[in-house]
Structure formats: C-alpha cells, structure tokens
C-alpha cells in the first residue's frame, strides 16, 4: 500500500510541476498572439500535455512492480516460474497488443484499481483464493488470456531468444489430438505461472 501511495504522490507532484510550467508558458504566449490563435494554442497545449500524461500512465501501469503492488501474493510464484525467469512481464500475457484488447484491459484495470482503493483487497494468498477464485477463472482466463496470447511465443517453428522449443512438447500435442478435442493451452497448463489449483471447469 505504501508503494501505491508513494507512486500516486509522485504522479501528483509531476502533474503540478507540469501544470505550473505550462501555465507560465501559456501566459507569456497569450500576450503575444491574437484571440483565435490563443484558443488554438491552448487547445494544442492541452492535447500535448494530455498525451504525455497518457503515455506515462500507460508505461507505469504496465510494469511488473505496479501489478505486484496490488497482487503481492503472486510475487514469489511469478519470479520462480519459467516466465518470470525468462523476463516475461505481466503485461506480455495480460495486456493484448491489439487496440481493442489493450483498451479493454486498461479500462478493466481502472475498475480494479477503484475496487482496490474503495473496497479493499485480500492481503494474502489464502484470502484471495477463497474470495476471488471464481472471479479469477472468469476474468483472467476467459477474457485477459487466450490461446493466441500463448502462441505469440510458443507457436510451432517459432523460437524466442529466451526459450528453447523441445521436440517432445511438439509431439505430445499431436498424440493428444489437442485441436480435435478442442483443448486450449489452459486445460493442461493451468498451473503455469501463478500456482493456482486446477479450476472446476477443468476437472
């Protein structure tokens, strides 16, 4: 919680400093130009400042540190998992690259942040699992993650610098007839990062 508070204080201080600088610059320029040009200049400055703040916010809220500040009970499992050791970030899996998925994930994050600050949040893994298991299954698996997300790094014939594709892994999918059975990656690899037990839909 202290990390979140310090982060918010830093953001507020930055915004205030930026606002003061922009106000000074605007006051100087407004004395030199015509009314219509003043309006256009103000609009342009607002757009630029808004764009800068948006980029900063997106970057900061996409870091592992930010994610783990609200989900500290995942920290140990994450950094000890193959993904954590391979420097795969939370955002690599939970924030889609396409504009629709990206926007949906970020708006969902705003909702989760509101819940965190207004309704509280489990302080430990046991409370989280007890109260949020169904939520996790529905949101994290059905919406924020997809087979396409996995295949960005684990598609056959494609290797990332941090990963060696094993021949056995390729063959076992064929033997199990994964596609014919309509199985997703998560039907077998549900325990791949967060150490979560098998969910009801997979039993």
MOKABEL-V872912 format. One record per run of one state. SS is the DSSP state (H for helix, E for strand, - for the rest). FROM is the first residue (numbers start at 0). TO is the last residue. Records with the same first field share a line. If there is no record, write none. Layout:
BEGIN
SS->FROM-TO ; FROM-TO
END
This chain:
BEGIN
-->0-0 ; 30-33 ; 60-62 ; 70-70 ; 80-80 ; 85-88 ; 94-97 ; 119-123 ; 144-145 ; 154-165 ; 175-176 ; 181-183 ; 188-198 ; 202-202
H->1-29 ; 34-59 ; 63-69 ; 71-79 ; 81-84 ; 89-93 ; 98-118 ; 124-143 ; 146-153 ; 166-174 ; 177-180 ; 184-187 ; 199-201
END
